[in-house]
Structure formats: C-alpha cells, structure tokens
Amino acid sequence: MESRLEQDCPICFSEATLKMIAHSSEIPYFGEHTQITMICEGCGWKVTDFIPADGKKPGAWSLTVDSEEHMSTRVVRSSSCTVRITELGLEVSPGGSSTGYVSNIEGVLKRFEDAVGTIKRQSERDQEDPGIITRCNEMLSLINSVRTGSYPVTLELLDPVGHSQILHEDAVSRDIASEEAESLDPGPVYPVFDAADLV
C-alpha cells in the first residue's frame, strides 16, 4: 500500500512531500510485520522500519557467536535498536537516520567491518596517527576471526520498543527495565501522521 502523507519533510522541510509505503508480510519464525518506508519526494530522504503486528515491550536479545554456523542466524533490527559486541568494543546506536533491517549475523559483522574500513581509509587519506590504522587492521582481523568461529563474542540487540530479535534457539531474550530503556537512544523521530493514513 502506498499513500501520501500531509507532512513536511523532517530533513529538508519541504511541505507535504512525504510518501509512505507499507507492506505487511510474515517473517519466518518472527511473525507478521509491517515494513514501513517513508520517502521525501523533495530531497530523497528515506527511512525504513519494521513494526510487529502484536504489541511489544522493551527488550534485549543476545547470542554467543562461537561458530561459523552462527553466521546464517537471522537478525531483525528495528530503527530503535542498539547493536553491541562488547568484546570488540563495537556499538551502533540508532541516530536520526537509522533504519531497520532484516539480515543475518554475517551481515551485521559486515556493517561493522564497513564502518571500520571507512575509518581506516580516511586515516590513510588524511595521513593521521598510524596507530589508528594499526587499530583498524587489528579490528578487521578480529571481525574475521569472529566470522570463522575462532574468536567467540556476544552479539546484543537492545531495543527500547522491543521490535528486534535474534532468531536462534540459543539466543537469550530479556526484558529491559525502564531505566535502561530510557538510557538507550530511541532512534529516529518520525513525522506524526493519522492512523487512518495506514489503512
């Protein structure tokens, strides 16, 4: 379903340029979800999120990743979810342009790898402290070791709205206390629209 929202773009502030596309589908082992994508026809800003059909509460998921087989484990991350690998000192908090995605653990590692690679390339280009480049190379090597199962880590998803999940029989879920939920970045703030627009 596609509909036009009578809302201004939160990025370029163009009047009434937001378009919303909603698509409901069954995600295996995770239930019915609606994928919502908002697009500004003025500047091209785009955001996607996944909203479960049933109500959720703040929650966290974790999985000890210690084998190559874990790479295919399905991960559903909403735009409000913080992704953390403490052993590597890696964390991605949602920002104003955060989007949701459905991937697997290898895909999550690839996102971290791409971010570290970007830092490395910028440091090489700017001829910055060689220690940064050395640290980036070490991090890329560790991420590769996680991928092969030779460096066990714990992948954590912390979601104050509870839309995220790790789909593996060994994954552990827990509720997030309200204090912890309030300390997490809630992700992008979407324009307000009438529920009738979703029908």
N, C-alpha and C positions, 0 to 999 in steps of 0.2 A: 504494500500500500504506500502511496506517495501523497503527501499533502503539503500545501503551502502554509507556513505559519505567519501570522501577522506580528512578527517580532523583528526587532532590529538586530543586526549582527553584533555580537559582543566584542569583535575584533576591529572591524572597520567602521562600525556604527551606521552602515547603510540601512536605510529604512525598509522594513518589510521584505528583506532579501533572503530570509531563511527558508529552506525547503527541508522537509523531514521525510525520510524513507524508513518504514517499519516493516520488518519481515519476521514472522514467527515460525519457529521450527523446533523440532525435537533434537536435542543434543544427546547422543547416546550416553547412557548412564548418568546423565545430569538433569534430564527433564526438559520440559518445554521452556523455551526462552524467546524473547523478542529482541531482535537486533535492531537498534535504533541508530540511524545515521542522520546527522544534521549537516547541511551544506549551505554555505553562503554563496549565492549566485553573483555577489559583487566582488568579493576578494578571493573566493575559493577555499576559505577556512572550512575544515571538515572535522567532525568528531564522531566516533562510533562507540557504542556501549552495548552491553548485554544485560537484560533485565529478566530475572526468572519470573515464571508465571505465579509461583507461590511466594508468599512473603518470606523474607529472610531477616536475620538479626546479625549484628556484628560478629565476625568470626575469623578464625585463623586456621590455616592448613599447613602441615609440614610433612616432609618426606625425607628420610635419609637416602641420599643418592649415592650408591656404592657399587653400581654395576652398569655395564654398557646397555643392558636390557632396559634400564630406567629411562634411557634417552627417548623412548617412544611413549612414555607416560603422558597422557593428555592433561593439559593445564588450561583452565578457563580463568582469565584475569579480567576483572571489570576495571573501568577507568578510575575507580576509587582505591584500588589495591596497591599496597606497598609490597614489593618483591625483595626478599633479603636472602643472602647467602653469607652468614656471619663469618664462617671460616675463611672466606676470601676477602672479607671487609667490603662486600659489594651490596648496595641497596639502591633501588629505584623507587622514589616516592612519586605519586601522581602529581602532576603540575596542571596548569591551566589548559594545556593542550593534550593531556593524557587521553588515550583511547583504550578501549577494551579489546581483547583478542582471545582467540582460541588457538592454542599451539600445542607443543609438547616440550618436555624438559630440554631437549636439544635446541629447540627454537628459543627458549628463554636464555640458555647459555650463549647462543649466537647473538642475541641482543646485547648481552653484557660484553661479549667479545668485540662487537662492532663499536661499542662506546669506548672501550679501552684502545682499540685500533685508531679511532679518531683522535684521542688524546695523544697517542704516540706520533701520529703523522703531523699534528700541529706542533708538537715539541720539536720534531726533526726539522720542520719548515722554519720555525722561529729560532732554531738553534738555542733552545733553552737548556736548563740544567740537565746534563746527561743522566743524572740519577733518575729523572722522570722516565726517560726512555728505557733504562735498565729495569725499573719497577714495572713498566708496561709489559716488557718482554717476559718478566717473571710471571706476571698475572696471566698473560696469554698462555704460557706453558702450564700453569696450574689449571686453567679452564680446560685445556686439552686433556690433562690428567683426570679431571672430573669426568669428562666425556668417555674415557676408556675404563672408568671404574677404579683407577689406581689411587685416587685421592678422594675419599669419602667426604661429603658435605651434607648439610641440611638445607633444603630449599624451603623457604617460608613464604606464605601468602598471608598478609594481614589486611583485612578488608572491613572498614567500619560500616559498610552497608551489607556485607555478607553475600555478595554475588559471585565470589571467586571460589575455586575449588581445584584440588589435585585429584585426579581420577585414578587412584591406585589402591589396591587392597591394603597396603601397608601405610597409606597416608593417614595421618592423625589430625582430627579436627578438634577445635576447642572454641568455646565462647570467648569473646573479648569483653573484658569489663568496661564499663562506660568511661572510666578514667583513661584506660589505654586507647579506646576508640577515639576519644577527644584529642589525644596526643598525636594521632595519625593525620596526615594530610588527606582531606576528603576528596581531592581531585578537582576536576573542572566544575565550574558553576554553570549550569545550563540555563538558557533563557526560560522564563516561566511561560507555559502555554496551557491552554484549557484542555482538560481531559477529553472533551468532545473531539478535539483535533486528532486523537489517537484512534478513534473509531472509524 
